[in-house]
Amino acid sequence: MSLLDELGALCEVREPWPGDLVDGLRPQVVARPASTAETSEVMRFCHERGLAVTVRGGGTKQTWGMPPARLDVIVETLRMDQVVEHAHGDLIATVGTGLRLADLDRVLRENGQQLIIDDLVGGSTIGGAVATNQSGPRRMAVGAARDLLIGVTVVRADGTVAKSGGKVVKNVAGYDLCKLLTGSFGTLGVLTEVTFRLHPVTAASQWVSVDVDPGELAGPVERVLHSQLVPTALEVDHAGGTGPVRVAALFTGTEEGVASRVTAAKELLGAGAGETDATWTGRFPWLGDDEPSTDVAALKLTCQLSSVPALVQETARRGVAVRGSAGAGVLYAAAPMTDLADTVAGLRGWCLRHGGSLVVLDAPGTDKTTLDVWGSDSVGGLEIMRRVKHEFDPTGVLSVGRFVGGI
Amino acid sequence: MSQPQGDTAGTAADVLEDLRGHLPEECLITDPTRLAAYDCDGLAAYRVQPALVVLTDTPEYVRRAVQACAAHRVPFVARGSGTGLSGGALPHADGVLLVTSRLRTLHEISAADQRAVVDPGVINLQVSKAANPEGYYFAPDPSSQQICSIGGNVAENSGGAHCLKYGFTANHVLALDVVTPEGEEVTLGTRAPDAPGYDLVGAFVGSEGTLGVATGVTVRLVRLPQEVRTILAGFEDTDQAGAATSAIIASGIVPAAIEIMDALAIEAAEAAVSCGYPEGAGAVLVVELDGPAQEVAHEFDAVEQICHTEGCFELRVATDAADRAAIWKGRKSAFAAVGRISPDYIVQDGVVPRTALPQVLRRMTEISAEKGVRVANVFHAGDGNLHPLVLFDGSVEGETERAEEVSGAILDLCLEHGGSITGEHGVGADKAKHMPKMFTADDLDTQQMVRCAFDPDGIANPGKVYPTPRLCGERPGRHTGPHPLQAQGLAEIF
C-alpha cells in the first residue's frame, strides 16, 4: 500500500504539485485534513513511521526560514477554513487556521469588526500568519499576532491535541502557549483552531505622508512618534541609494477626530506633507506588483525606536531597500543578492548594537545553508529553545531544521 | 560548593552552608520569628514558614542562591512585594524563599525608545512616576500598584483596570534577564520586538515563578494621553449598568476602563473612604476615556447618551486629576473596604465573556441567597473580569465552609459560560485544584512541557499552578546529536 493510500484512509490527500516543493524538496504526499481530529490522525501516523512533516496554509511563506532537512508529508490546513464563532458582543472570533485573512476580514466587517493583522504578502492564511509572526504597519497600535491571539488548539508531533488560553481576553490560567507557538514556524505543532481578540472598524481612516532626505528623517519621525496624536501606524520607505525617504502616518477614529489629527500631523511632518493612500505600506518591499522578485533577499530587521532613522541611512548606504514601522522598530528589507552574506553580516551587527536583530526570511536561488539566516549565535535562551523543541517533538518530525540553531 | 550525594536531594541547610561567606549574613534569615514575617503573600489564608529566606541585594545573589538550590535540588520560591492574591509566592516548608524586593534600581527610562529597564523589586507605580516627566507611563496598573513589584507583575502577568485598552503585563515586556532554575543567567528577548526564536518572554510572563527568577526587566512605555475623562454613572441595578457597558462596546468605543460596583460594594466603599458616590445607586459604572482630545470628546458624548438611555439617574464627569482620583478612590479601595462590613471575606477572580455578564450576575445572586452568604461585586466589566467578594464571619461555625462553597460555585459558573478561573490574580496555590476543570489532562501535560524545558528538576515554585506536576523526561544534552544538515554534510551550524 502506498503512502498516498495509507494517508488517504485518514483524510483527503493529493499528489504533490510543483508548487508544493519547499526549497526544492518534494514531499511524497500532501495531506488535507478537514478537522483537528483528522490532523491528529495524520500526525500520529507520521510520528509512528518517522515521516517528516511541514505545515502549509496558503503557501505564501513556505520558503521563509531554513530549508527543511527532511520532508515526506505536507499537512495543508486549507480545508480547516471555518469561522467557528464570531462573538461580536465579546469582540472575539474563533476560526480554523486554514481560513485566509482576507476571507475572515469580510466576515468580521459585516459586524463592524476586524482582526488587525496586516497581510503584506496577500493570500496568507491565519495559521501561516501566526506561525511566521507576520506583522505590518498597524502593529504599532495593537501589537503583533502574539498580542491578539488568546486561545489555540494545537496538534502535537505525536498527534496529541492540546489547548491553551480560551475565548476570554483576560485569562492567566496556565502557561500561555499562544505566545510560544506564534512565530514558531511549525516546529512545535500544527495549529488547527485559534481565537483572537478583535477591534472595531473605525469610521474614518487616513494616511498622511511626506518625502524627506534620509539625513532629515529623524525630525518628522520623532515629532509624530512622541506626539499625543496616537497614530495607528508610522511607516518609512526607502528604495536604497540616494533618493528621498517616504514617511507616512495613519490615523483612525471618528471623522472629526481624524480630520483634526491629520491637520496636526501634516504640521509635524513638515513642508510638503499631504493626504495619501500610501498603498505601498500594504506590501513587503521585495514584492513586485504581482510576483515576488527573485533577485533580492527578504530581510527582517529590528532595532530600538530612536535608531530607526539611522538604520534607514545604513541600509541606504548599502543599496538595500527598506520599509516598515518606525513606530514599532520592525522593518523589512530587500537586499541585492550580490555580496548578500556581507550585507547580512554588516547589517546584523548594526541591528544587534542597536537593541534588535536581523533575520533572512528568504533568499531565492541561494543555498540558504551558506547563510546564517537566523543569527543563532546572538539568540538568548537558545539552549532552552532546543529543550522546548525536544519536549514537543522529541523524535524530530516537525519542520525539521527550519528554525533557529537548527531546531 | 558541596554536591548532593547520589540521587538524594539536599536540604535548605545545605543551601545555607553554600551561601555563607558569599552573601552577607544579614541577607540570610533563619531565625523562626523573622521567618514568620514571610509565611504568606497577599492570600493570608495560606501560611507556610520557609526553611530559609534569602534577601537578594544584587542579581549575583539571586544566581548564587538558585545555583545552590539547584546543586542540592532544594525547592525555591521567588517573592517580590508579596501582594499576590493567589498564593503564588507562598513559601515551601523545606525550601528557600528568595526575596527580590531589595533589587530596586531603575536603570533606565528612555522616552526616545519608549522603554524602561528596571530591577524586579521596583514598584510598579515608580516606573510611571519616573517616566511621567518625559510624557510617558507604564500602562499595566493593578490596584496594588503603589506597593506591588514589577517582578511580581511579570510572574503573574498582572492586569488592572486599564488593560481593557492597553493590555496586560505580557503585552508590555520586551526582554528579561532570567536566572534559570539550573542557575544559569540568560537574557530572553531584545529591546526591539520580535526577537528571533521562540517567544520565551511570552512563555515566562505569567508563569508564576515556575520557570525561573527575573533579575532585569525591559518594558514598554506608553505616551501619556492628551485628554482623560472619567465618568461616574449611577444606576438602579447592575443589569442597567451591564446593559450600558454592552452598548458602549457595541458602539465601537474601546474605553481605557469600564468598571462596575454593586450596592454592597458601594456601601463598603462609602463606609471606608466616603467616596460620595450617587446616593441610592444600586450600581455605579466608572468609564474612563483617554486619547486625542477630539476623539475623547466624541466618545464622551456617545457614552453620556448611552448611560441616559440605559437608565442612569446621575452622571458625574472628572476632567482633572483630583476629580479623577476621587472617583477611583472608591473603586480602588473596594477590596479592603469590605472589611468595614464583614469580618472576613474571600476575593474571587473569574472571567466570563462580557455578553454573559447579566446571566452570570443573576445566577450569582441566586447562589448567594440559597447559601445565605453575602457577595459584593466589583468588576472590570469591559473584559468580563469579575471580582466577587464573598463575605463571612470565620468565628461563626460553618460560615467559612459556606463561603468557600459559594466562592467555588462562582468559578464553576464562569467555566459554564466559557470563561476562565482567573483573569489577573493567577492560579498560584489557591486554584491549582481547579485547573483540571478548565483543561484536559493533555492540555495540562502539554503546557507543562515548557516547564520541563526550563526546570527539569521541578524546583522552581513546585506545587503551584499545576495540580499534578509532569514527570520530565530525560534531559537532552547540550547537543543531542548533529544537526540534520550537519549530518548530511550540508552545513556547519554550531
Interface residues (C-beta under 8 A of the other chain):
Chain A: M66 A69 R70 A87 H88 G89 D90 L91 I92 G112 N133 S135 R139 G143 A144 R146 D147 V154 R156 T160 V161 A162 K163 S164 G166 K167 V168 V169 K170 N171 V172 A173 G174 Y175 D176 L177 C178 K179 L180 T182 G183 S184 L188 H199 P200 V201 T202 A203 E222 H226 S227 Q228 L229 V230 G253 T254 E256 G257 S260 R261 K300 T302 C303 Q304 L305 S306 A328 G329 V330 C351 G355 G356 S357 V359 T369 T370 W374 G375 S376 V379 G380 G381 L382 E383 I384 M385 R386 R387 V388 H390 E391 F392 P394 G396 V400 G401 F403 V404 G405 G406
Chain B: S110 A111 A112 D113 Q114 R115 G135 E156 N157 G159 C163 G167 F168 A170 N171 V178 T180 V186 T187 L188 G189 T190 R191 A192 P193 D194 A195 P196 G197 Y198 D199 L200 V201 G202 A203 V205 G206 S207 R223 L224 P225 Q226 S246 I249 A250 G252 I253 V254 G291 P292 Q294 E295 H298 E299 V351 V352 P353 R354 T355 H380 D383 G384 N385 G418 G419 S420 I421 T422 G423 E424 H425 G426 V427 K431 M435 M438 F439 T440 D442 D443 L444 D445 T446 Q447 Q448 M449 V450 R451 C452 A453 F454 P456 V465 Y466 G473 R475 P476 R478 T480 H483 P484 L485 Q486 Q488 L490 A491 I493 F494
